[in-house]
Amino acid sequence: MCCSFTCDLTTGQLTQNVQQLHGHSGLYLGRQSLVEPAGILVLNSDMQSLTVFPGENDEDELPRGDVKLPCKVNGVWWTPFSHGLTVLYELRS
C-alpha cells in the first residue's frame, strides 16, 4: 500500500486527506519539488503493471490509468530525466 498526503510544514498539520493506493511501491512523478507533483506512479502487486494517478495540475504530460510492462520488474525509481517524468525500473531475472 502507498499513501499520499500534503502537510503544512510550518504547523505539521495535514492539509488534504490521505490517499491510500494499493500496490507494491509508489513514487511521485515530476520535478524533485514535492510541492506540486505531476502525479503518482504505483507499481502494482503483480509486479508487471503500473498505475498512474495524474496530479491536479497535470498538463496531459502523463498517461492515465494502467500501463502494462513487457515483463515482471523488481522495482521502480524516480529519475531527474524529462523533468522527473521518466522512471527507471529493474527487470526481474
PyMOL Python script that loads the backbone (N, CA, C, O; Angstrom):
from pymol import cmd

cmd.read_pdbstr("""\
ATOM      1  N   MET A   1       0.846  -1.173   0.000  1.00  0.00           N
ATOM      2  CA  MET A   1       0.000   0.000   0.000  1.00  0.00           C
ATOM      3  C   MET A   1       0.890   1.234   0.000  1.00  0.00           C
ATOM      4  O   MET A   1       1.914   1.266   0.682  1.00  0.00           O
ATOM      5  N   CYS A   2       0.505   2.237  -0.755  1.00  0.00           N
ATOM      6  CA  CYS A   2       1.214   3.510  -0.809  1.00  0.00           C
ATOM      7  C   CYS A   2       0.270   4.590  -0.307  1.00  0.00           C
ATOM      8  O   CYS A   2      -0.942   4.502  -0.504  1.00  0.00           O
ATOM      9  N   CYS A   3       0.812   5.593   0.330  1.00  0.00           N
ATOM     10  CA  CYS A   3      -0.002   6.693   0.834  1.00  0.00           C
ATOM     11  C   CYS A   3       0.506   8.008   0.268  1.00  0.00           C
ATOM     12  O   CYS A   3       1.705   8.174   0.040  1.00  0.00           O
ATOM     13  N   SER A   4      -0.406   8.935   0.043  1.00  0.00           N
ATOM     14  CA  SER A   4      -0.051  10.270  -0.415  1.00  0.00           C
ATOM     15  C   SER A   4      -0.852  11.274   0.395  1.00  0.00           C
ATOM     16  O   SER A   4      -2.040  11.075   0.649  1.00  0.00           O
ATOM     17  N   PHE A   5      -0.200  12.346   0.797  1.00  0.00           N
ATOM     18  CA  PHE A   5      -0.879  13.406   1.539  1.00  0.00           C
ATOM     19  C   PHE A   5      -0.070  14.678   1.406  1.00  0.00           C
ATOM     20  O   PHE A   5       1.091  14.646   0.999  1.00  0.00           O
ATOM     21  N   THR A   6      -0.680  15.787   1.746  1.00  0.00           N
ATOM     22  CA  THR A   6       0.066  17.041   1.807  1.00  0.00           C
ATOM     23  C   THR A   6       0.024  17.540   3.243  1.00  0.00           C
ATOM     24  O   THR A   6      -0.937  17.304   3.975  1.00  0.00           O
ATOM     25  N   CYS A   7       1.076  18.226   3.623  1.00  0.00           N
ATOM     26  CA  CYS A   7       1.234  18.656   5.004  1.00  0.00           C
ATOM     27  C   CYS A   7       1.768  20.073   5.037  1.00  0.00           C
ATOM     28  O   CYS A   7       2.657  20.419   4.258  1.00  0.00           O
ATOM     29  N   ASP A   8       1.240  20.897   5.924  1.00  0.00           N
ATOM     30  CA  ASP A   8       1.764  22.236   6.152  1.00  0.00           C
ATOM     31  C   ASP A   8       3.016  22.078   7.011  1.00  0.00           C
ATOM     32  O   ASP A   8       2.924  21.692   8.176  1.00  0.00           O
ATOM     33  N   LEU A   9       4.189  22.377   6.439  1.00  0.00           N
ATOM     34  CA  LEU A   9       5.441  22.147   7.153  1.00  0.00           C
ATOM     35  C   LEU A   9       5.631  23.080   8.343  1.00  0.00           C
ATOM     36  O   LEU A   9       6.422  22.782   9.238  1.00  0.00           O
ATOM     37  N   THR A  10       4.925  24.195   8.366  1.00  0.00           N
ATOM     38  CA  THR A  10       5.031  25.126   9.486  1.00  0.00           C
ATOM     39  C   THR A  10       4.290  24.598  10.706  1.00  0.00           C
ATOM     40  O   THR A  10       4.810  24.624  11.822  1.00  0.00           O
ATOM     41  N   THR A  11       3.067  24.119  10.481  1.00  0.00           N
ATOM     42  CA  THR A  11       2.244  23.644  11.604  1.00  0.00           C
ATOM     43  C   THR A  11       2.324  22.139  11.799  1.00  0.00           C
ATOM     44  O   THR A  11       1.993  21.633  12.871  1.00  0.00           O
ATOM     45  N   GLY A  12       2.764  21.414  10.762  1.00  0.00           N
ATOM     46  CA  GLY A  12       2.809  19.963  10.854  1.00  0.00           C
ATOM     47  C   GLY A  12       1.442  19.321  10.701  1.00  0.00           C
ATOM     48  O   GLY A  12       1.280  18.144  11.024  1.00  0.00           O
ATOM     49  N   GLN A  13       0.461  20.059  10.219  1.00  0.00           N
ATOM     50  CA  GLN A  13      -0.901  19.550  10.058  1.00  0.00           C
ATOM     51  C   GLN A  13      -1.144  19.088   8.624  1.00  0.00           C
ATOM     52  O   GLN A  13      -0.619  19.672   7.677  1.00  0.00           O
ATOM     53  N   LEU A  14      -1.946  18.033   8.475  1.00  0.00           N
ATOM     54  CA  LEU A  14      -2.345  17.588   7.142  1.00  0.00           C
ATOM     55  C   LEU A  14      -3.232  18.651   6.517  1.00  0.00           C
ATOM     56  O   LEU A  14      -4.099  19.218   7.182  1.00  0.00           O
ATOM     57  N   THR A  15      -3.010  18.919   5.224  1.00  0.00           N
ATOM     58  CA  THR A  15      -3.840  19.903   4.540  1.00  0.00           C
ATOM     59  C   THR A  15      -4.800  19.245   3.558  1.00  0.00           C
ATOM     60  O   THR A  15      -5.685  19.915   3.026  1.00  0.00           O
ATOM     61  N   GLN A  16      -4.646  17.967   3.310  1.00  0.00           N
ATOM     62  CA  GLN A  16      -5.565  17.202   2.459  1.00  0.00           C
ATOM     63  C   GLN A  16      -5.739  15.829   3.066  1.00  0.00           C
ATOM     64  O   GLN A  16      -4.955  15.401   3.913  1.00  0.00           O
ATOM     65  N   ASN A  17      -6.774  15.149   2.622  1.00  0.00           N
ATOM     66  CA  ASN A  17      -6.998  13.788   3.086  1.00  0.00           C
ATOM     67  C   ASN A  17      -5.890  12.865   2.600  1.00  0.00           C
ATOM     68  O   ASN A  17      -5.311  13.082   1.535  1.00  0.00           O
ATOM     69  N   VAL A  18      -5.607  11.865   3.365  1.00  0.00           N
ATOM     70  CA  VAL A  18      -4.616  10.857   2.978  1.00  0.00           C
ATOM     71  C   VAL A  18      -5.235   9.963   1.912  1.00  0.00           C
ATOM     72  O   VAL A  18      -6.366   9.500   2.063  1.00  0.00           O
ATOM     73  N   GLN A  19      -4.488   9.720   0.829  1.00  0.00           N
ATOM     74  CA  GLN A  19      -4.932   8.803  -0.209  1.00  0.00           C
ATOM     75  C   GLN A  19      -4.181   7.495  -0.034  1.00  0.00           C
ATOM     76  O   GLN A  19      -2.951   7.487   0.022  1.00  0.00           O
ATOM     77  N   GLN A  20      -4.905   6.400   0.052  1.00  0.00           N
ATOM     78  CA  GLN A  20      -4.270   5.092   0.143  1.00  0.00           C
ATOM     79  C   GLN A  20      -4.385   4.412  -1.209  1.00  0.00           C
ATOM     80  O   GLN A  20      -5.482   4.218  -1.733  1.00  0.00           O
ATOM     81  N   LEU A  21      -3.239   4.054  -1.764  1.00  0.00           N
ATOM     82  CA  LEU A  21      -3.178   3.432  -3.077  1.00  0.00           C
ATOM     83  C   LEU A  21      -2.600   2.036  -2.909  1.00  0.00           C
ATOM     84  O   LEU A  21      -1.536   1.875  -2.310  1.00  0.00           O
ATOM     85  N   HIS A  22      -3.276   1.042  -3.422  1.00  0.00           N
ATOM     86  CA  HIS A  22      -2.822  -0.336  -3.248  1.00  0.00           C
ATOM     87  C   HIS A  22      -1.802  -0.690  -4.316  1.00  0.00           C
ATOM     88  O   HIS A  22      -2.020  -0.434  -5.500  1.00  0.00           O
ATOM     89  N   GLY A  23      -0.702  -1.273  -3.903  1.00  0.00           N
ATOM     90  CA  GLY A  23       0.345  -1.693  -4.817  1.00  0.00           C
ATOM     91  C   GLY A  23       1.594  -2.078  -4.046  1.00  0.00           C
ATOM     92  O   GLY A  23       1.619  -2.021  -2.817  1.00  0.00           O
ATOM     93  N   HIS A  24       2.622  -2.467  -4.768  1.00  0.00           N
ATOM     94  CA  HIS A  24       3.877  -2.881  -4.156  1.00  0.00           C
ATOM     95  C   HIS A  24       4.677  -1.680  -3.668  1.00  0.00           C
ATOM     96  O   HIS A  24       5.174  -1.686  -2.541  1.00  0.00           O
ATOM     97  N   SER A  25       4.809  -0.644  -4.504  1.00  0.00           N
ATOM     98  CA  SER A  25       5.540   0.564  -4.134  1.00  0.00           C
ATOM     99  C   SER A  25       5.048   1.712  -5.008  1.00  0.00           C
ATOM    100  O   SER A  25       4.340   1.504  -5.993  1.00  0.00           O
ATOM    101  N   GLY A  26       5.433   2.908  -4.633  1.00  0.00           N
ATOM    102  CA  GLY A  26       4.992   4.069  -5.397  1.00  0.00           C
ATOM    103  C   GLY A  26       6.011   5.188  -5.325  1.00  0.00           C
ATOM    104  O   GLY A  26       6.904   5.183  -4.478  1.00  0.00           O
ATOM    105  N   LEU A  27       5.866   6.149  -6.226  1.00  0.00           N
ATOM    106  CA  LEU A  27       6.751   7.311  -6.228  1.00  0.00           C
ATOM    107  C   LEU A  27       6.026   8.495  -6.841  1.00  0.00           C
ATOM    108  O   LEU A  27       5.078   8.340  -7.611  1.00  0.00           O
ATOM    109  N   TYR A  28       6.497   9.684  -6.478  1.00  0.00           N
ATOM    110  CA  TYR A  28       5.971  10.902  -7.086  1.00  0.00           C
ATOM    111  C   TYR A  28       6.636  11.106  -8.433  1.00  0.00           C
ATOM    112  O   TYR A  28       7.826  10.834  -8.593  1.00  0.00           O
ATOM    113  N   LEU A  29       5.873  11.583  -9.396  1.00  0.00           N
ATOM    114  CA  LEU A  29       6.404  11.934 -10.706  1.00  0.00           C
ATOM    115  C   LEU A  29       6.544  13.442 -10.793  1.00  0.00           C
ATOM    116  O   LEU A  29       5.793  14.175 -10.150  1.00  0.00           O
ATOM    117  N   GLY A  30       7.485  13.902 -11.568  1.00  0.00           N
ATOM    118  CA  GLY A  30       7.684  15.334 -11.755  1.00  0.00           C
ATOM    119  C   GLY A  30       8.987  15.792 -11.140  1.00  0.00           C
ATOM    120  O   GLY A  30       9.805  14.979 -10.711  1.00  0.00           O
ATOM    121  N   ARG A  31       9.170  17.082 -11.101  1.00  0.00           N
ATOM    122  CA  ARG A  31      10.398  17.652 -10.549  1.00  0.00           C
ATOM    123  C   ARG A  31      10.561  17.253  -9.098  1.00  0.00           C
ATOM    124  O   ARG A  31       9.592  16.858  -8.449  1.00  0.00           O
ATOM    125  N   GLN A  32      11.775  17.351  -8.581  1.00  0.00           N
ATOM    126  CA  GLN A  32      12.039  16.908  -7.213  1.00  0.00           C
ATOM    127  C   GLN A  32      11.234  17.659  -6.172  1.00  0.00           C
ATOM    128  O   GLN A  32      11.012  17.133  -5.081  1.00  0.00           O
ATOM    129  N   SER A  33      10.791  18.863  -6.469  1.00  0.00           N
ATOM    130  CA  SER A  33       9.966  19.596  -5.526  1.00  0.00           C
ATOM    131  C   SER A  33       8.633  18.873  -5.390  1.00  0.00           C
ATOM    132  O   SER A  33       7.927  18.685  -6.380  1.00  0.00           O
ATOM    133  N   LEU A  34       8.287  18.472  -4.187  1.00  0.00           N
ATOM    134  CA  LEU A  34       7.040  17.750  -3.967  1.00  0.00           C
ATOM    135  C   LEU A  34       5.877  18.690  -3.695  1.00  0.00           C
ATOM    136  O   LEU A  34       4.801  18.247  -3.294  1.00  0.00           O
ATOM    137  N   VAL A  35       6.086  20.003  -3.913  1.00  0.00           N
ATOM    138  CA  VAL A  35       5.016  20.958  -3.665  1.00  0.00           C
ATOM    139  C   VAL A  35       3.830  20.658  -4.577  1.00  0.00           C
ATOM    140  O   VAL A  35       2.688  20.628  -4.119  1.00  0.00           O
ATOM    141  N   GLU A  36       4.089  20.440  -5.848  1.00  0.00           N
ATOM    142  CA  GLU A  36       3.033  20.114  -6.800  1.00  0.00           C
ATOM    143  C   GLU A  36       3.521  19.014  -7.726  1.00  0.00           C
ATOM    144  O   GLU A  36       3.914  19.303  -8.856  1.00  0.00           O
ATOM    145  N   PRO A  37       3.509  17.751  -7.284  1.00  0.00           N
ATOM    146  CA  PRO A  37       3.981  16.672  -8.149  1.00  0.00           C
ATOM    147  C   PRO A  37       3.064  16.520  -9.367  1.00  0.00           C
ATOM    148  O   PRO A  37       1.867  16.800  -9.301  1.00  0.00           O
ATOM    149  N   ALA A  38       3.652  16.071 -10.477  1.00  0.00           N
ATOM    150  CA  ALA A  38       2.866  15.860 -11.696  1.00  0.00           C
ATOM    151  C   ALA A  38       1.914  14.690 -11.534  1.00  0.00           C
ATOM    152  O   ALA A  38       0.905  14.606 -12.233  1.00  0.00           O
ATOM    153  N   GLY A  39       2.228  13.788 -10.617  1.00  0.00           N
ATOM    154  CA  GLY A  39       1.369  12.637 -10.396  1.00  0.00           C
ATOM    155  C   GLY A  39       2.049  11.622  -9.508  1.00  0.00           C
ATOM    156  O   GLY A  39       3.143  11.849  -8.993  1.00  0.00           O
ATOM    157  N   ILE A  40       1.382  10.502  -9.342  1.00  0.00           N
ATOM    158  CA  ILE A  40       1.908   9.393  -8.545  1.00  0.00           C
ATOM    159  C   ILE A  40       1.899   8.153  -9.418  1.00  0.00           C
ATOM    160  O   ILE A  40       0.917   7.874 -10.105  1.00  0.00           O
ATOM    161  N   LEU A  41       2.998   7.410  -9.389  1.00  0.00           N
ATOM    162  CA  LEU A  41       3.106   6.153 -10.109  1.00  0.00           C
ATOM    163  C   LEU A  41       3.162   5.033  -9.084  1.00  0.00           C
ATOM    164  O   LEU A  41       3.951   5.093  -8.140  1.00  0.00           O
ATOM    165  N   VAL A  42       2.329   4.005  -9.261  1.00  0.00           N
ATOM    166  CA  VAL A  42       2.292   2.867  -8.342  1.00  0.00           C
ATOM    167  C   VAL A  42       2.644   1.606  -9.113  1.00  0.00           C
ATOM    168  O   VAL A  42       2.040   1.308 -10.144  1.00  0.00           O
ATOM    169  N   LEU A  43       3.636   0.861  -8.603  1.00  0.00           N
ATOM    170  CA  LEU A  43       3.944  -0.472  -9.130  1.00  0.00           C
ATOM    171  C   LEU A  43       2.951  -1.420  -8.477  1.00  0.00           C
ATOM    172  O   LEU A  43       2.957  -1.595  -7.259  1.00  0.00           O
ATOM    173  N   ASN A  44       2.103  -2.027  -9.287  1.00  0.00           N
ATOM    174  CA  ASN A  44       1.055  -2.899  -8.752  1.00  0.00           C
ATOM    175  C   ASN A  44       1.633  -4.185  -8.176  1.00  0.00           C
ATOM    176  O   ASN A  44       2.777  -4.546  -8.452  1.00  0.00           O
ATOM    177  N   SER A  45       0.837  -4.861  -7.383  1.00  0.00           N
ATOM    178  CA  SER A  45       1.284  -6.073  -6.687  1.00  0.00           C
ATOM    179  C   SER A  45       1.698  -7.188  -7.633  1.00  0.00           C
ATOM    180  O   SER A  45       2.484  -8.054  -7.248  1.00  0.00           O
ATOM    181  N   ASP A  46       1.185  -7.190  -8.872  1.00  0.00           N
ATOM    182  CA  ASP A  46       1.579  -8.230  -9.825  1.00  0.00           C
ATOM    183  C   ASP A  46       2.996  -8.027 -10.357  1.00  0.00           C
ATOM    184  O   ASP A  46       3.532  -8.892 -11.050  1.00  0.00           O
ATOM    185  N   MET A  47       3.610  -6.866 -10.029  1.00  0.00           N
ATOM    186  CA  MET A  47       4.981  -6.519 -10.419  1.00  0.00           C
ATOM    187  C   MET A  47       5.159  -6.457 -11.934  1.00  0.00           C
ATOM    188  O   MET A  47       6.287  -6.503 -12.425  1.00  0.00           O
ATOM    189  N   GLN A  48       4.050  -6.353 -12.685  1.00  0.00           N
ATOM    190  CA  GLN A  48       4.131  -6.299 -14.137  1.00  0.00           C
ATOM    191  C   GLN A  48       3.242  -5.197 -14.715  1.00  0.00           C
ATOM    192  O   GLN A  48       3.078  -5.105 -15.931  1.00  0.00           O
ATOM    193  N   SER A  49       2.673  -4.370 -13.856  1.00  0.00           N
ATOM    194  CA  SER A  49       1.870  -3.260 -14.349  1.00  0.00           C
ATOM    195  C   SER A  49       2.002  -2.064 -13.411  1.00  0.00           C
ATOM    196  O   SER A  49       2.271  -2.208 -12.218  1.00  0.00           O
ATOM    197  N   LEU A  50       1.806  -0.889 -13.985  1.00  0.00           N
ATOM    198  CA  LEU A  50       1.896   0.368 -13.252  1.00  0.00           C
ATOM    199  C   LEU A  50       0.542   1.058 -13.337  1.00  0.00           C
ATOM    200  O   LEU A  50      -0.191   0.878 -14.310  1.00  0.00           O
ATOM    201  N   THR A  51       0.213   1.835 -12.336  1.00  0.00           N
ATOM    202  CA  THR A  51      -0.960   2.693 -12.391  1.00  0.00           C
ATOM    203  C   THR A  51      -0.496   4.119 -12.163  1.00  0.00           C
ATOM    204  O   THR A  51       0.233   4.399 -11.212  1.00  0.00           O
ATOM    205  N   VAL A  52      -0.923   5.025 -13.044  1.00  0.00           N
ATOM    206  CA  VAL A  52      -0.537   6.430 -12.957  1.00  0.00           C
ATOM    207  C   VAL A  52      -1.749   7.241 -12.512  1.00  0.00           C
ATOM    208  O   VAL A  52      -2.822   7.169 -13.112  1.00  0.00           O
ATOM    209  N   PHE A  53      -1.552   8.011 -11.451  1.00  0.00           N
ATOM    210  CA  PHE A  53      -2.572   8.922 -10.940  1.00  0.00           C
ATOM    211  C   PHE A  53      -2.053  10.335 -11.192  1.00  0.00           C
ATOM    212  O   PHE A  53      -1.169  10.792 -10.467  1.00  0.00           O
ATOM    213  N   PRO A  54      -2.582  11.053 -12.212  1.00  0.00           N
ATOM    214  CA  PRO A  54      -2.089  12.398 -12.512  1.00  0.00           C
ATOM    215  C   PRO A  54      -2.373  13.362 -11.366  1.00  0.00           C
ATOM    216  O   PRO A  54      -3.352  13.206 -10.636  1.00  0.00           O
ATOM    217  N   GLY A  55      -1.506  14.360 -11.219  1.00  0.00           N
ATOM    218  CA  GLY A  55      -1.706  15.388 -10.212  1.00  0.00           C
ATOM    219  C   GLY A  55      -2.780  16.375 -10.641  1.00  0.00           C
ATOM    220  O   GLY A  55      -3.268  16.322 -11.770  1.00  0.00           O
ATOM    221  N   GLU A  56      -3.140  17.267  -9.746  1.00  0.00           N
ATOM    222  CA  GLU A  56      -4.179  18.238 -10.035  1.00  0.00           C
ATOM    223  C   GLU A  56      -3.778  19.209 -11.137  1.00  0.00           C
ATOM    224  O   GLU A  56      -4.639  19.683 -11.877  1.00  0.00           O
ATOM    225  N   ASN A  57      -2.496  19.513 -11.262  1.00  0.00           N
ATOM    226  CA  ASN A  57      -2.029  20.484 -12.254  1.00  0.00           C
ATOM    227  C   ASN A  57      -1.389  19.824 -13.458  1.00  0.00           C
ATOM    228  O   ASN A  57      -0.615  20.465 -14.170  1.00  0.00           O
ATOM    229  N   ASP A  58      -1.693  18.555 -13.704  1.00  0.00           N
ATOM    230  CA  ASP A  58      -1.112  17.830 -14.837  1.00  0.00           C
ATOM    231  C   ASP A  58      -1.592  18.457 -16.145  1.00  0.00           C
ATOM    232  O   ASP A  58      -2.776  18.756 -16.304  1.00  0.00           O
ATOM    233  N   GLU A  59      -0.675  18.650 -17.064  1.00  0.00           N
ATOM    234  CA  GLU A  59      -0.996  19.249 -18.360  1.00  0.00           C
ATOM    235  C   GLU A  59      -0.960  18.195 -19.454  1.00  0.00           C
ATOM    236  O   GLU A  59      -0.355  18.414 -20.503  1.00  0.00           O
ATOM    237  N   ASP A  60      -1.592  17.066 -19.225  1.00  0.00           N
ATOM    238  CA  ASP A  60      -1.647  15.960 -20.183  1.00  0.00           C
ATOM    239  C   ASP A  60      -0.270  15.438 -20.557  1.00  0.00           C
ATOM    240  O   ASP A  60      -0.088  14.919 -21.659  1.00  0.00           O
ATOM    241  N   GLU A  61       0.711  15.567 -19.654  1.00  0.00           N
ATOM    242  CA  GLU A  61       2.051  15.040 -19.903  1.00  0.00           C
ATOM    243  C   GLU A  61       2.125  13.548 -19.577  1.00  0.00           C
ATOM    244  O   GLU A  61       3.018  12.851 -20.058  1.00  0.00           O
ATOM    245  N   LEU A  62       1.191  13.061 -18.764  1.00  0.00           N
ATOM    246  CA  LEU A  62       1.264  11.686 -18.289  1.00  0.00           C
ATOM    247  C   LEU A  62       0.145  10.830 -18.861  1.00  0.00           C
ATOM    248  O   LEU A  62      -0.960  11.317 -19.098  1.00  0.00           O
ATOM    249  N   PRO A  63       0.437   9.539 -19.085  1.00  0.00           N
ATOM    250  CA  PRO A  63      -0.672   8.635 -19.397  1.00  0.00           C
ATOM    251  C   PRO A  63      -1.532   8.493 -18.153  1.00  0.00           C
ATOM    252  O   PRO A  63      -1.064   8.742 -17.042  1.00  0.00           O
ATOM    253  N   ARG A  64      -2.744   8.107 -18.326  1.00  0.00           N
ATOM    254  CA  ARG A  64      -3.640   7.913 -17.191  1.00  0.00           C
ATOM    255  C   ARG A  64      -4.024   6.446 -17.106  1.00  0.00           C
ATOM    256  O   ARG A  64      -4.184   5.777 -18.127  1.00  0.00           O
ATOM    257  N   GLY A  65      -4.171   5.951 -15.891  1.00  0.00           N
ATOM    258  CA  GLY A  65      -4.625   4.583 -15.705  1.00  0.00           C
ATOM    259  C   GLY A  65      -3.487   3.585 -15.686  1.00  0.00           C
ATOM    260  O   GLY A  65      -2.372   3.892 -15.266  1.00  0.00           O
ATOM    261  N   ASP A  66      -3.793   2.372 -16.154  1.00  0.00           N
ATOM    262  CA  ASP A  66      -2.846   1.268 -16.070  1.00  0.00           C
ATOM    263  C   ASP A  66      -1.923   1.212 -17.277  1.00  0.00           C
ATOM    264  O   ASP A  66      -2.327   1.480 -18.409  1.00  0.00           O
ATOM    265  N   VAL A  67      -0.662   0.854 -17.002  1.00  0.00           N
ATOM    266  CA  VAL A  67       0.352   0.664 -18.040  1.00  0.00           C
ATOM    267  C   VAL A  67       0.922  -0.734 -17.833  1.00  0.00           C
ATOM    268  O   VAL A  67       1.474  -1.030 -16.774  1.00  0.00           O
ATOM    269  N   LYS A  68       0.789  -1.596 -18.841  1.00  0.00           N
ATOM    270  CA  LYS A  68       1.297  -2.967 -18.759  1.00  0.00           C
ATOM    271  C   LYS A  68       2.760  -2.987 -19.168  1.00  0.00           C
ATOM    272  O   LYS A  68       3.118  -2.439 -20.211  1.00  0.00           O
ATOM    273  N   LEU A  69       3.615  -3.617 -18.355  1.00  0.00           N
ATOM    274  CA  LEU A  69       5.033  -3.766 -18.668  1.00  0.00           C
ATOM    275  C   LEU A  69       5.248  -5.077 -19.419  1.00  0.00           C
ATOM    276  O   LEU A  69       4.456  -6.007 -19.262  1.00  0.00           O
ATOM    277  N   PRO A  70       6.310  -5.174 -20.238  1.00  0.00           N
ATOM    278  CA  PRO A  70       6.544  -6.394 -21.014  1.00  0.00           C
ATOM    279  C   PRO A  70       6.924  -7.604 -20.163  1.00  0.00           C
ATOM    280  O   PRO A  70       6.747  -8.740 -20.603  1.00  0.00           O
ATOM    281  N   CYS A  71       7.441  -7.383 -18.957  1.00  0.00           N
ATOM    282  CA  CYS A  71       7.789  -8.488 -18.070  1.00  0.00           C
ATOM    283  C   CYS A  71       7.768  -7.987 -16.625  1.00  0.00           C
ATOM    284  O   CYS A  71       7.614  -6.789 -16.382  1.00  0.00           O
ATOM    285  N   LYS A  72       7.920  -8.891 -15.683  1.00  0.00           N
ATOM    286  CA  LYS A  72       7.914  -8.506 -14.274  1.00  0.00           C
ATOM    287  C   LYS A  72       9.173  -7.725 -13.920  1.00  0.00           C
ATOM    288  O   LYS A  72      10.235  -7.936 -14.506  1.00  0.00           O
ATOM    289  N   VAL A  73       9.041  -6.818 -12.951  1.00  0.00           N
ATOM    290  CA  VAL A  73      10.161  -5.991 -12.518  1.00  0.00           C
ATOM    291  C   VAL A  73      10.336  -6.114 -11.006  1.00  0.00           C
ATOM    292  O   VAL A  73       9.423  -6.532 -10.293  1.00  0.00           O
ATOM    293  N   ASN A  74      11.524  -5.744 -10.531  1.00  0.00           N
ATOM    294  CA  ASN A  74      11.804  -5.766  -9.091  1.00  0.00           C
ATOM    295  C   ASN A  74      11.376  -4.482  -8.394  1.00  0.00           C
ATOM    296  O   ASN A  74      11.033  -4.502  -7.212  1.00  0.00           O
ATOM    297  N   GLY A  75      11.393  -3.370  -9.112  1.00  0.00           N
ATOM    298  CA  GLY A  75      11.031  -2.100  -8.506  1.00  0.00           C
ATOM    299  C   GLY A  75      11.144  -0.961  -9.504  1.00  0.00           C
ATOM    300  O   GLY A  75      11.668  -1.132 -10.605  1.00  0.00           O
ATOM    301  N   VAL A  76      10.644   0.205  -9.104  1.00  0.00           N
ATOM    302  CA  VAL A  76      10.727   1.413  -9.929  1.00  0.00           C
ATOM    303  C   VAL A  76      11.352   2.532  -9.105  1.00  0.00           C
ATOM    304  O   VAL A  76      11.179   2.588  -7.888  1.00  0.00           O
ATOM    305  N   TRP A  77      12.081   3.426  -9.778  1.00  0.00           N
ATOM    306  CA  TRP A  77      12.767   4.522  -9.106  1.00  0.00           C
ATOM    307  C   TRP A  77      12.591   5.804  -9.893  1.00  0.00           C
ATOM    308  O   TRP A  77      12.526   5.784 -11.122  1.00  0.00           O
ATOM    309  N   TRP A  78      12.513   6.922  -9.183  1.00  0.00           N
ATOM    310  CA  TRP A  78      12.427   8.251  -9.771  1.00  0.00           C
ATOM    311  C   TRP A  78      13.763   8.612 -10.397  1.00  0.00           C
ATOM    312  O   TRP A  78      14.816   8.233  -9.884  1.00  0.00           O
ATOM    313  N   THR A  79      13.722   9.350 -11.515  1.00  0.00           N
ATOM    314  CA  THR A  79      14.938   9.892 -12.133  1.00  0.00           C
ATOM    315  C   THR A  79      14.712  11.371 -12.436  1.00  0.00           C
ATOM    316  O   THR A  79      13.566  11.818 -12.486  1.00  0.00           O
ATOM    317  N   PRO A  80      15.784  12.138 -12.638  1.00  0.00           N
ATOM    318  CA  PRO A  80      15.618  13.552 -12.996  1.00  0.00           C
ATOM    319  C   PRO A  80      15.357  13.763 -14.495  1.00  0.00           C
ATOM    320  O   PRO A  80      15.145  14.899 -14.919  1.00  0.00           O
ATOM    321  N   PHE A  81      15.369  12.708 -15.296  1.00  0.00           N
ATOM    322  CA  PHE A  81      15.214  12.835 -16.736  1.00  0.00           C
ATOM    323  C   PHE A  81      13.802  13.292 -17.107  1.00  0.00           C
ATOM    324  O   PHE A  81      12.825  12.920 -16.458  1.00  0.00           O
ATOM    325  N   SER A  82      13.716  14.102 -18.157  1.00  0.00           N
ATOM    326  CA  SER A  82      12.432  14.647 -18.641  1.00  0.00           C
ATOM    327  C   SER A  82      11.652  15.307 -17.518  1.00  0.00           C
ATOM    328  O   SER A  82      10.442  15.115 -17.393  1.00  0.00           O
ATOM    329  N   HIS A  83      12.348  16.082 -16.708  1.00  0.00           N
ATOM    330  CA  HIS A  83      11.733  16.814 -15.588  1.00  0.00           C
ATOM    331  C   HIS A  83      11.052  15.878 -14.593  1.00  0.00           C
ATOM    332  O   HIS A  83      10.010  16.216 -14.031  1.00  0.00           O
ATOM    333  N   GLY A  84      11.634  14.716 -14.379  1.00  0.00           N
ATOM    334  CA  GLY A  84      11.103  13.778 -13.398  1.00  0.00           C
ATOM    335  C   GLY A  84       9.964  12.914 -13.897  1.00  0.00           C
ATOM    336  O   GLY A  84       9.302  12.249 -13.100  1.00  0.00           O
ATOM    337  N   LEU A  85       9.720  12.908 -15.208  1.00  0.00           N
ATOM    338  CA  LEU A  85       8.631  12.106 -15.761  1.00  0.00           C
ATOM    339  C   LEU A  85       9.111  10.787 -16.349  1.00  0.00           C
ATOM    340  O   LEU A  85       8.312  10.018 -16.884  1.00  0.00           O
ATOM    341  N   THR A  86      10.425  10.517 -16.254  1.00  0.00           N
ATOM    342  CA  THR A  86      10.985   9.248 -16.708  1.00  0.00           C
ATOM    343  C   THR A  86      11.404   8.452 -15.480  1.00  0.00           C
ATOM    344  O   THR A  86      12.111   8.964 -14.613  1.00  0.00           O
ATOM    345  N   VAL A  87      10.969   7.203 -15.408  1.00  0.00           N
ATOM    346  CA  VAL A  87      11.330   6.363 -14.263  1.00  0.00           C
ATOM    347  C   VAL A  87      12.252   5.239 -14.722  1.00  0.00           C
ATOM    348  O   VAL A  87      12.286   4.884 -15.901  1.00  0.00           O
ATOM    349  N   LEU A  88      12.982   4.700 -13.789  1.00  0.00           N
ATOM    350  CA  LEU A  88      13.886   3.584 -14.028  1.00  0.00           C
ATOM    351  C   LEU A  88      13.271   2.355 -13.377  1.00  0.00           C
ATOM    352  O   LEU A  88      12.769   2.428 -12.255  1.00  0.00           O
ATOM    353  N   TYR A  89      13.309   1.238 -14.071  1.00  0.00           N
ATOM    354  CA  TYR A  89      12.857   0.002 -13.440  1.00  0.00           C
ATOM    355  C   TYR A  89      13.842  -1.112 -13.716  1.00  0.00           C
ATOM    356  O   TYR A  89      14.526  -1.113 -14.740  1.00  0.00           O
ATOM    357  N   GLU A  90      13.911  -2.064 -12.793  1.00  0.00           N
ATOM    358  CA  GLU A  90      14.837  -3.183 -12.887  1.00  0.00           C
ATOM    359  C   GLU A  90      14.062  -4.436 -13.267  1.00  0.00           C
ATOM    360  O   GLU A  90      13.101  -4.815 -12.597  1.00  0.00           O
ATOM    361  N   LEU A  91      14.496  -5.077 -14.355  1.00  0.00           N
ATOM    362  CA  LEU A  91      13.843  -6.306 -14.789  1.00  0.00           C
ATOM    363  C   LEU A  91      14.111  -7.430 -13.807  1.00  0.00           C
ATOM    364  O   LEU A  91      15.217  -7.561 -13.282  1.00  0.00           O
ATOM    365  N   ARG A  92      13.113  -8.222 -13.569  1.00  0.00           N
ATOM    366  CA  ARG A  92      13.253  -9.383 -12.685  1.00  0.00           C
ATOM    367  C   ARG A  92      13.882 -10.510 -13.484  1.00  0.00           C
ATOM    368  O   ARG A  92      13.453 -10.798 -14.600  1.00  0.00           O
ATOM    369  N   SER A  93      14.898 -11.147 -12.918  1.00  0.00           N
ATOM    370  CA  SER A  93      15.572 -12.235 -13.657  1.00  0.00           C
ATOM    371  C   SER A  93      15.038 -13.581 -13.287  1.00  0.00           C
ATOM    372  O   SER A  93      15.495 -14.594 -13.816  1.00  0.00           O
TER     373      SER A  93
END
""", "prot")
cmd.dss("prot")
cmd.show_as("cartoon", "prot")
cmd.util.cbc("prot")
cmd.orient("prot")
